[in-house]
Amino acid sequence: MAETPEITSLLAAWKDGDPGSLDQLLPLVEGELRRIAHSYMRRESPNHTLQTTALVHEAYIKLLNGANPEWKSRAHFFGIAANIMRRILINYARDRVAQKRGGPGVQILNVDEVAIMSDQRSEEVLALDEALTRFSELDPVKSRIVELKCFGGLTAAEIADVTGLATPTVNLYWRLAKAWLANEIKQNL
Amino acid sequence: MQPENWQRIQDIFYGALPLPHDERVEFVSVESLGDAELSGQVLSLLHEDEENSLELLESSLFELGASIIVEQDELDIGVQLGSYKVRSLLGSGGMGSVYLAEDIRLDRLAALKVLPLITTAGSKAIEQFHGEARAASGIAHPNIAHIYEFSESAGRHFLAMEYVEGPTLRSLIKEKKTDINSSLRIIRQVCQALIAAHAKRIVHRDIKPENIIVTDDGLAKVLDFGLAQRSDGDASSNPFSTAGTVSYMSPEQIRGEILDERTDIWSLGVVFYEMIAGSRPFTGTDTSAILDAILNQPPAAMSADSKIERIVTKCLQNDRNDRYSSAKELLDDLVDVDSALSRTSQNYWPWALGGLVVVLVLAFLVGRRDQANVASPVASKPVGSVAVLPFRHAGIAPNKEYVSDGIVESLINRMSQIQNLEVKARSSVFRYKDVAIDARQVGSELGVQAVLTGDIVEKDQNLTIDLSLVDTSTGDKIWSERYDRPSSDVVRLQNDIAVDVTAKLRGSLSAPDRQKLVKNYTNSPQAYNDYLLGRFYWNKRTGTDIENSIVQFQKAIDLDPKFALAYAGMADSYVLLPSYEGALPPEIAFPKAKEAAEKALALDDSLAEAHTALSFALFNFDWDFTESENHFSRAIGIDPNYATAYHWYGNANLLAYGRFDDSIEAMKRARELDPLSLIINADLGTSYCYAMRLDEAIDQFNKTLELDHNFYYAHVYLARTYLLKGDNQKALDELQQASGLSEDPRIPMLRSRIYSKMGRKANATQALAELRRMSSKRYVSNFDFALTYTGLGDYDNAFASLQKALATHDGNLLYLKADPLLADLRSDPRYYELLTKIGLEK
């Protein structure tokens, strides 16, 4: 692993409850993830179809384990992973929406057309983020399930595994959380 | 929802979940114990649960994030990919990033589209894509962003393409900057792009406003030709595919059918509709509704000019067999609308359109023209001057008019190469098209001893031409003949006519002269036909028509790559383009003109037109005075009757050198050869004006305006002359007239100068502001700014503008020495420094 010691200490600070450390952490982690992902890709045989998700997952594990070998707790790891992913998505969506609203009048080349997220999807993601933040004040446990499911890419069974809840409970919690968020987002959109 | 309620809400919610739908409401109201707010909250949650409508929560946001991580991989500035050095990031998205890069090998800028690693690693599609990019790189057209190459370096695949700066059509539409005229201009250009690409069997498949860039000069450039998703619908096969914009897709594209050129015509129709109507023809609340509208509904009604509406409707026919079958067909209709509109709105060259007006004016002028130089021919003696008049073509379909006009023009060109025979230029004789002709009248107006008239009929692929040669002093027929040939035999037909007529005029024909007359330029009748069509457009002298002519010349060249005349035509087109509104800027047009002229001369060194075009380009753009003179001499050596050669040489080279008397003589010679050309008449006035022979200039401009009072150019230069004469009010009056006819930057420039001279500084400054405003909308030469600042006494800014003109090799700067309006600068050392740099002062 070639990640900087900076990442390690920032991760530790974040774990210790310094929320500001995530802002500094994010670009570093993102860059590192990208580097790892790319190094995987270069090694792939030409006919191998790559799975973005699997690749990032693997890069994640490598990064986080490498950053702090003591962090064996799966829950902790996926929590961080989901949280980082949430931040990445939000930043992307924000850029996109900002570009759309006040973007420069001169758009030099057309490449941003329906890229990773459409404008609409970007707005939705931002709305979800805000709603989820409010939800976490109301119900931290259920909001965590949402984060793990939406941004961490985990299944109900995996979430159950990570959080120690029973799978049916996760499903029930998820159902209520989803209804609450849908209601909240619709009222605010 | 209040936290204190939350536990109760959950309890009731989970309690209601196992119940059937119709029992839930009662359950909730009972459990809420009459708390209406509580029951309302639970019910709305249950409702959301049943609806399950927020698709976002079920989508894989994690995968989206993963894509962002992997695909947004920006290159560092300064990194080199192949011969491209990355300068800055222009934009990025899921389909990769685009960088501004410098091609250090060719010393030019390029836009680099760099594919994301994730989509390229090990992808077979890359190979396929390679082939498509190679095909697309074969299209060279001013309205298409050129694909330079598709290549790979250090594991990164990238596409290098022409760097185009400017807003996309999308943003112009958003900012409501597309009025009917600019829309037509843009659509026409895109149409030209389609014609060029379709000729190479390349279909765009993704024409939309985001893919069209409009530069500051009004040049529309279509991006990503041939790079859109394949018709087989496999988006993954193309790393640049931009799925998602369905509004411009054709019905057959949605159905996944094999696509042809007509899908582009549909999409262009949608774009055109959107520009005119401000909304799209097929709309819906979501993608599937839009798709449904495209497939099953007619376009939403629009209110526009009926001609435009017809065109748009024809593009948007669901069945592609009902659409325009080619972009060319569409363009023809667009051009028709265009000229119809131009007639009612401002136009740069109103004289090119005002055929009828001119004829009326002429009729009025008859009888008071100077007839001194009209000698009476003696029947037995050789005839020294002739006008070949346009054939009457009652029996020819309107769309074949160019054949008739082309034969006449070819006769003029061939015969004018004969020594001691003066043949009037095309632009003078074509004023007699579709008019009842009296030979004696024409003779006196053009100063010729004979006129050749003809009637042409085409029937069953056969051309019949009846020719008569008439003595203009008596009105008697000298000679007449009927020619009957297959339509495909046009080239031989005109050779025979040229030989017969010339022999009749001269009494005999030498072998070298015969050689000149029967010269065969191409063996391909189709190529020759395209060439004739190109000349037909070129002669119409509007920006659109000249653009069209380029397409035709290119077609001719494609059919016969050794067809020198077609290259010469191309050179003529590019040389003229910078002078027309919305057309190409000089730095693009002149190199192309030179390239074409050089190619023409490499194939055939005896083409006067090519030498003339090259001479003009070398002078205006390269400032290579010596070479320019050489080619001019060659041109008139070959064709001593070529009016344009004298015109350009007189108005450009000689005037710029300050050789006023020579300039006037050359212009007089041009006028003699082409007595009714408005521009030649006006430019003779210009030469007088620069020579400070102001009364003669005024006289000459007035003569020009008698030919066509709407010729704005003459008004502008007449205003200039009055200004120099000190007749400020008359100068302002002329400008007033000109500004109703055109938006030429010289109008505010001169207005500022006049006000400066009158001591009305505020008005003068206001006119400067107007010039500035104009320059944000169109190309304005820095030279015009320099003239304005000079008037205002702001010499520093005047020199700054002149320096800018120097830096851009602005051809106007060549008049630095000659222009009397710059007299105030002549005592400044910076003035001589500039003259030296230009090469006008040793």
Interface residues (C-beta under 8 A of the other chain):
Chain A: E30 L33 R34 A37 H38 M41 R42 E44 S45 P46 N47 H48 T49 L50 T52 T53 L55 V56 H57 A82 M85 R86 I88 L89 Y92 G105 V106 Q107 I108 L109 N110 V111 D112 E113 V114 A115 I116 M117 S118 R121 E124 V125 L128 E137 L138 D139 V146 C150 F151 G152 G153 L172 R175 L176 K178 A179 W180 L181 A182 N183 I185 K186
Chain B: M1 P3 W6 Q10 F13 Y14 L17 S44 L45 L46 E48 D49 E51 N52 S53 L54 L56 L57 S60 L61 F62 E63 L64 G65 A66 S67 I68 I69 V70 E71 Q72 D73 L90 G91 S92 G93 G94 M95 G96 S97 V98 A111 K113 L117 I118 A121 G122 K124 G155 V164 E165 G166 P167 T168 R170 S171 E175 E210 N211 I213 L223 D224 T242 A243 G244 T245
